[in-house]
Amino acid sequence: MLKTLLILTVLTLAISSVGWKKMVYFFSLGYGYSVAGISVALGVLYWQSLTWYMAAVLLVLFLYGVRLATYLLVRELKRPEYVKTVSFDQVNKEDRPVFALFMIWISCVILYICQTFPVTAHLNALADGAMPDPVWAYVGLGFAAVGFLLETVADQQKNAAKKTDTKRWVDTGVYRLVRCPNYLGEILMWLGVFLCGVPAMGTWWHWTLAILGFVGITYVMFSGARRLELRQDHNYGDNPAYQAYKKRVPILLPFVPLYSVKDYTWLKG
């Protein structure tokens, strides 16, 4: 297990180092391609004991990572206004000291390793001859697939809506369910990954890594939802239709009456 984690850490350090070119890449290109790289590495390392359902989980992780990173890269290249969005969020300050950038890099690597750790734990258990209850993997695969699909559909619907009207918020399709369906899809996907590892995590440090990964990415998604709300309030706050939409549709969790997180100043990251 430790040897596997070392290999994954070195690989993730290499892939996510793209953030040294532009800081935001630690969280975008480095994130997506790191997840894809980890999925490939796990498939190679545990090839001989790989079950079909865990192969499916790895496939979802690979497709998720490649799609997300590529989508973000294409969006940046094709939409000049995206640079303004980054500027508004103040996530791309290139004047940060080298030590701060280094700590961001290491923190991202730790988070990505922890997020994928439940799958690593399950595959390692299979390689050791144990047979973790596959029901957890089936359920986890279901959540991960639904989350991946939701995030993909949300991004496609947003692109289509912005082509029609670049100056209006998106409130059609899955955006009628929650205002941040792509972030909801992300949470569902990583919940699925977490569930895959439940029957295979037998020590306290297994659980610690897995919980840190899921709680960490959930925090990041709520933080992203807060940044989006602040940005939309800045752009559309005077529009009565936007205010009505905001009061009617939950920000992130469907059927949960949480309509705003902008006052939660601890949601920063």
ABEGO torsion letter per residue (X at the ends): XAAAAAAAAAAAAAAAAAAAABAAAAABAAAAAAAAAAAAAAAAAAAAABBAAAAAAAAAAAAAAAAAAAAAAAAAAABAAAAAAAAAAGAABAABBAAAAAAAAAAAAAAAAAAAAAAAAAAAAAAAGBBBBAAAAAAAAAAAAAAAAAAAAAAAAAAAAAAABAABBBABEAAAABABAAAAAAAAAAAAAAAAAAAABABAAAAAAAAAAAAAAAAAAAAAAAAAAAAAAAAAAABAAAAAAAAABBAABBGBBBABAAABAABBX
